[in-house]
Amino acid sequence: MTIYNMHESKTHFSHLIERVLNGEEVIIARDGKPVARISPILDDVSARVPGLDKGKVSISPDFDAPLQEFDL
């Protein structure tokens, strides 16, 4: 992780993008305080497949019945 101030980041933006493309995370700071993070976009997110957890959850027929401790 590398920290650059605003002026440096504007001056060397293409260099910062090259570092990000190589997998590095870059932090942009204003007056020494971090304000933004530039990180690579990860493309290896797998697609969602509906129904993978089918049968793993069961809901009781009386799930919405009043609880005994709350009966007045």
C-alpha positions in Angstrom: 0.0 0.0 0.0 1.4 3.3 -1.1 0.2 6.8 0.1 0.3 9.8 -2.3 -0.9 13.3 -1.6 -3.4 15.0 -3.9 -0.8 17.0 -5.9 1.4 14.0 -6.4 -1.6 11.8 -7.5 -2.7 14.4 -10.1 0.9 14.7 -11.4 1.6 10.9 -11.6 -1.9 9.5 -12.2 -0.9 7.2 -15.0 1.9 5.8 -12.9 -0.5 5.2 -10.1 -2.9 3.3 -12.4 0.1 1.1 -13.6 0.8 0.2 -9.9 -2.9 -0.6 -9.4 -2.9 -2.8 -12.6 0.0 -4.7 -11.1 -2.1 -5.5 -8.0 -1.0 -2.8 -5.6 -3.4 -0.6 -3.6 -2.9 3.1 -3.7 -4.1 5.6 -1.0 -4.7 9.2 -1.8 -4.3 11.7 1.1 -5.2 15.3 1.7 -3.2 17.1 4.3 -1.7 13.7 5.4 -5.1 12.2 6.0 -6.3 9.3 3.8 -9.4 10.2 1.8 -9.5 7.7 -1.1 -8.4 4.2 -2.1 -7.6 3.0 -5.6 -7.6 -0.7 -5.9 -7.8 -3.2 -8.8 -11.2 -4.6 -9.8 -11.3 -8.3 -9.3 -12.9 -10.2 -12.2 -12.8 -13.6 -10.6 -16.2 -13.3 -8.9 -18.2 -16.4 -9.7 -21.7 -16.1 -11.0 -24.6 -16.8 -8.6 -26.4 -20.0 -9.1 -30.0 -20.0 -7.9 -31.1 -23.0 -5.7 -27.7 -24.0 -4.3 -29.1 -24.0 -0.7 -32.4 -25.6 -1.5 -33.5 -27.9 1.3 -31.1 -26.4 3.9 -33.6 -24.0 5.5 -37.0 -25.1 6.9 -39.7 -22.8 8.2 -42.1 -24.1 10.9 -45.8 -23.8 10.0 -46.3 -21.7 13.2 -43.4 -19.4 12.6 -45.6 -16.3 12.9 -47.6 -17.5 15.9 -47.5 -15.3 19.0 -44.9 -16.2 21.6 -46.1 -17.4 25.0 -43.9 -15.0 26.9 -45.7 -12.0 25.2 -49.2 -13.2 25.9 -51.0 -10.7 28.1 
